[in-house]
């Protein structure tokens, strides 16, 4: 985030703007933005059983939250997904809303909160032996750690994801991770 702010200003802090120096810095802005956009596009939404089996009180919140996500109104989406977590949900439904919240938070650069929600979903997935939830959370954790420029966290998440892919016998997923 700091790098983006500095680049956006078009000059280094405390130095006067110079032609060659300023143009070099502003050339970096699209590259940083492209990297962030590419990483955000790698986040995986998880619906679990929300589309079919969720109760009637859950469906309107899911629909409203997803509509906010589509319109890139991620703060509003987070609020709606939080409301859903107050309902009586199955662990699979909770996992889905936690992952959706984490993804919306990643878009508004609330990376630590996103990571927290992914870990909550991961624990529910571990308790339920739900490999799909685990794969999605590990994948999303890796992306958010990359956004935070925490390569150790990203690598650990990729290793966790790799172990899930090996466990379920997904050789294509294993190759992509490697």
N, C-alpha and C positions, 0 to 999 in steps of 0.2 A: 504494500500500500504506500509506503514512504517513497519508493522508487517511482510509482505512478504519479504521485503528487509533484515530485521534483521534475519529472519529465514534462508534466502538464504545464509547469510554469515557464518552460522554455529556456531556463538558465539555472546554473548552479547557485545555491544559496550564498549570498554574500559576495557574488562576483557580478560585475557588469556584463550585460549581454554583448557578446561578440558574434560577428557574422558566422564564422566557420564553426565555433564552439556551439552556438545556439542551434544551428542546423543539424549538427551531429546528434545532439540530444533529442531534438524533436523527431529525428528519424527513428529513434528507439521506441517512441510511444506506441506506434502501431504494433511493433513486435511484442511488447509487453501485453498490450491489450489482446492481441491474437492468442498469446499463450494462455491467458486467463480464460478467454472465451472457449478455447479448445478444451481446456481442463474442465470447465463447468459443463460443457456438452457431454463429457464422459460420465457425469453423475447418473446413477440408475435409480429411477423411481420404482417403488415396489408397492403393489396393491394387495398382494396376498388374496385373501377371500373377501376383500372389501366390496368388490363389484357385484358378487353374487349373494353371499350368505349374510352380509352385515344387516343388522336390524334397521327398521325404518327411521330411527332417529340418527343413525350414522350416515345414511345415504345423502341427505341434504348437505351435511357438513363436508363430506368428501367431494361432492359436486362443486360446492361453493369454493372450497380450498383449491381444487384443481383449476377452476375458472380463474382465480386470482393468479395462480402460477402461470397459466397460459398468457395472461395479460402482463406478465412480469411485475405483478404487484405482490412481491414475495413477503413483505412485512405483514400484509393482510392475510396472506395464505398461512403464515406461521400462527397468527392469532386464531384462525378458524381451526387449524389442526390441534392447537392447544385445547380448544373447547371440546373437541372430539375425545381427547384423552381423559376428560372428566366423566365420560360416559362409562357404563359397564361394558367393557370390551374383552374379547378373547386375547390371549397373548399374541396371536397372529395379527389381529387387528391393531393392537397397540404397536407392534413392530412396524406395521405399514405406516401408521401415522407418525411414528418417531422418525422413520427414514424420510418421509415426505417433508417433515419439519426440518430435518437436517439439511436436506437439499435446498429448501427455500432459504435457510440461514446462510448456506454457502454463497448463494447469489448476492446476499446483502453483506457479505464479508464478516459474518458472525461465526468465524471458523471454530472457535473454542466451544461455542454452544452447539454447533453442528456436530462436532466430534463427540460431545457429551451425549447427544441424542442417538448417534450411531452406536455408541457403546451400550446404551440402554437397550436398543433394539438387538444388538449382538447378544447380550446376556439372555434376553427372552428367546432368541433363536437357539442358543446353546441349551437352555433348559428344555426346549421343545424338540431338540435334535432336528431343527429345520435348516438344512444345508443351503436352501435358497436364500433365506434371510442372512445367513452367515456370509455367503458369497457376495450379496449386495452390500452388506455393511462393510466388509473388508475392502471391496472395490471402492466404495465411496470414501472410506477413511483414507485410502491411498491417495485419492484425488485431492481431498482437502488438505492432507499433509503436504502435498506438492504445492498447493496454493499458498500454504503458510511457509513454504520453502524449508520444511522440516523433512529432509530426505531420509533421515533415520526412521522416523515414524512411517513415512511412505513405504520404505523398503520392508519394514516389519509387517505392515498391512499386506503388501504383496506376497510375502512368505506365508502369512496366514491364509490368504486367498488361494495360493498355490496348494496348500495342504488340503483345502476343501475340494478343489478341482481334482486332485489326485484321488481323494477319498471317494468321490462320486464317479470317477472314471471318465472325466471330461478331458480327453487328450487335446482337443482343439483349444479349450480354455487354458489348459496348462501351457501349451505352446505360446499362446498370446501373452500370457503373464511373463513367461521366460523372455 
